[in-house]
Amino acid sequence: MKRALLPLLAVWLVAAASGSVAQLRPIPAEAQVGTMRHLETMVVELDGQPRQLAPGAQIRDTDNRLVLPVSLQEREPVRYLLDGAGLVYRVWVLSAEEKAALPPPPSPYPR
């Protein structure tokens, strides 16, 4: 009986491990792309313009951990969402793989 369960257990462990490795972050499709850095307490620079962070704003690093706004000292490529008042309330710092998966920016010259 134990010998029959051992291969089943091995298959289950491999399936469970591979699912967790291949998991991607759930970034909403409507999240905009930009660059961001921290300016002061609840103010960040978003695409060169100062923007207010919403109360309870969440910033996630490349490992999907919540980080403080002050951790964005350099301009970082991000995807972000604004709330109804236009305040920044969700931010995801992009990993190299996520940056590579972005569509190319539109050309300023029409074809």
C-alpha positions as semicolon CSV with decimal commas, in nm:
position;residue;x (nm);y (nm);z (nm)
1;M;0,000;0,000;0,000
2;K;0,281;0,242;0,090
3;R;0,459;0,171;-0,240
4;A;0,143;0,258;-0,435
5;L;0,106;0,592;-0,255
6;L;0,470;0,699;-0,297
7;P;0,450;0,780;-0,676
8;L;0,119;0,958;-0,620
9;L;0,275;1,168;-0,345
10;A;0,573;1,252;-0,570
11;V;0,343;1,365;-0,853
12;W;0,139;1,578;-0,614
13;L;0,453;1,746;-0,471
14;V;0,588;1,827;-0,819
15;A;0,252;1,970;-0,928
16;A;0,223;2,183;-0,613
17;A;0,578;2,316;-0,646
18;S;0,552;2,402;-1,016
19;G;0,228;2,594;-0,964
20;S;0,381;2,823;-0,706
21;V;0,689;2,895;-0,916
22;A;0,496;2,990;-1,230
23;Q;0,252;3,218;-1,051
24;L;0,236;3,576;-1,180
25;R;0,122;3,883;-0,992
26;P;-0,238;3,987;-1,048
27;I;-0,188;4,338;-1,187
28;P;-0,519;4,472;-1,324
29;A;-0,528;4,527;-1,700
30;E;-0,649;4,885;-1,648
31;A;-0,334;4,975;-1,449
32;Q;-0,139;5,249;-1,626
33;V;0,235;5,232;-1,697
34;G;0,472;5,501;-1,572
35;T;0,779;5,585;-1,367
36;M;0,767;5,678;-1,001
37;R;0,990;5,801;-0,722
38;H;0,922;5,930;-0,372
39;L;0,931;6,307;-0,309
40;E;0,800;6,358;0,045
41;T;0,566;6,203;0,302
42;M;0,256;6,127;0,089
43;V;0,377;6,273;-0,241
44;V;0,541;6,083;-0,526
45;E;0,666;6,191;-0,866
46;L;0,466;6,007;-1,131
47;D;0,590;6,055;-1,488
48;G;0,764;6,378;-1,385
49;Q;0,460;6,528;-1,207
50;P;0,404;6,539;-0,829
51;R;0,102;6,327;-0,729
52;Q;-0,062;6,273;-0,391
53;L;-0,088;5,920;-0,250
54;A;-0,435;5,815;-0,137
55;P;-0,489;5,727;0,230
56;G;-0,408;5,356;0,261
57;A;-0,218;5,348;-0,069
58;Q;-0,033;5,022;-0,136
59;I;0,303;5,002;-0,310
60;R;0,429;4,653;-0,398
61;D;0,790;4,578;-0,490
62;T;0,907;4,330;-0,754
63;D;0,857;4,044;-0,505
64;N;0,498;4,163;-0,438
65;R;0,582;4,275;-0,084
66;L;0,423;4,590;0,057
67;V;0,684;4,865;0,088
68;L;0,687;5,220;0,217
69;P;0,685;5,507;-0,034
70;V;1,028;5,617;0,089
71;S;1,175;5,297;-0,061
72;L;1,129;5,449;-0,411
73;Q;1,438;5,673;-0,405
74;E;1,519;5,628;-0,776
75;R;1,274;5,644;-1,067
76;E;1,124;5,297;-1,095
77;P;0,908;5,158;-1,377
78;V;0,562;5,091;-1,232
79;R;0,202;5,013;-1,310
80;Y;-0,047;5,211;-1,102
81;L;-0,414;5,278;-1,038
82;L;-0,577;5,606;-0,939
83;D;-0,885;5,633;-0,719
84;G;-1,197;5,836;-0,801
85;A;-1,036;6,156;-0,671
86;G;-0,725;6,108;-0,889
87;L;-0,501;6,001;-0,600
88;V;-0,250;5,718;-0,646
89;Y;-0,378;5,420;-0,448
90;R;-0,221;5,100;-0,594
91;V;0,133;5,069;-0,733
92;W;0,331;4,769;-0,858
93;V;0,707;4,814;-0,918
94;L;0,779;4,615;-1,233
95;S;1,029;4,330;-1,250
96;A;1,252;4,283;-1,555
97;E;1,015;4,015;-1,689
98;E;0,711;4,241;-1,645
99;K;0,889;4,531;-1,818
100;A;0,980;4,304;-2,110
101;A;0,617;4,192;-2,142
102;L;0,486;4,550;-2,182
103;P;0,374;4,648;-2,532
104;P;0,605;4,899;-2,702
105;P;0,505;5,264;-2,661
106;P;0,317;5,414;-2,956
107;S;0,534;5,584;-3,214
108;P;0,505;5,964;-3,227
109;Y;0,522;5,940;-3,607
110;P;0,216;5,803;-3,791
111;R;0,277;5,545;-4,061
